[in-house]
Amino acid sequence: MVMNPYETLGVSTEADKQEIKNAYRDKAKETHPDKGGTKEEFAPIARAYAILSDSRKKARYDETGLDNDEGDVNKSANALLQTTFISLID
């Protein structure tokens, strides 16, 4: 299942960088292991912020609905299928 970073941080898709940063800080205060949370609680918060705070990753997520890891897997799979197909028709 694909994580929705906007829902994870509780911000709208129209949120600006400052709103995203503030939401991350608020969630991190609640979930960070040093603040009484767990790694499992904090990991999706950190991942959501990593996507939304990086303009390239955010644009990719907004366009495809995939974060970078998922997109890289899909790119690799597509390249493999294309190579296999080309070798079959040659």
N, C-alpha and C positions, 0 to 999 in steps of 0.2 A: 504494500500500500504506500502510495506517495504521500509524504508529509506536506501539508500546506503551511509554509512558513508564516504567512499572514495570520492564519488562525492560531498557530502556535504562539505567536507574540501578542495576539489580540489586537492587531491593527488592520486598517482597511488597505485595500490595494492602492489607494490614493495617498497613503501616509508618506510624509517626507522623511529625509534622513534623520532629523532630530526626533520626530515622533517614534521612529523605529528604534533609535538609540535609547530613548527614554523607556520605551516598553521593554526592551531587552534588560536594561538596568533593574527595572521593577521586578521582572520575572527572575532575574539572576539573584536578587536579594532573597527571594523566596525559595529558590531551588538549588543554589550553589552548595556543593558539599562543605565548604568552609563556613557556610551560614546555616547549617543544619539540614540541608537537603541531601539528595543522593546523586551519584553520577548518572543514574538512569533517568532521574527527573531533569537534570540539568542538560544532558546531551542534546535533546531536541531543541532546547532553547538556544544553545550555542550554535547548532547547525542552522537553525532558522536565521539567526543574526548573521552568520557567515554568508548566507545567500543574499539576504536583503541589504546588507551593508556594503556589498561589492557590486558596483553598477553593472559590470559585465555579467556576473552570476544572476543578478536580479532580472536583467533584461532577458537572459536565457530562460529563467524560470517563468517570467511573464509570458514569453512567446510560446514555450513548449509545455509548461507545467511540470518540467523535470528539473531536478537539481543537477549539478555537474556530474556527479558519480553515475547517476542513471543515464544521463546523456552520453557519457563516454562508453558505457556498456552497450548502448544502442548503436553508437557509431561503429564500435568494434564488430558487433554482430552484423551490421549492414555491410561493412567492408568484407567480412569473411564470406557472407552470402554472395556478394557481387563477384568476388574472386572465384568462388566455386562455380557459379553460374557461367562465367566467362570461360573457365577451363573446360566445362562440359560442352559448350557449343563450338569450341575450337577444334 
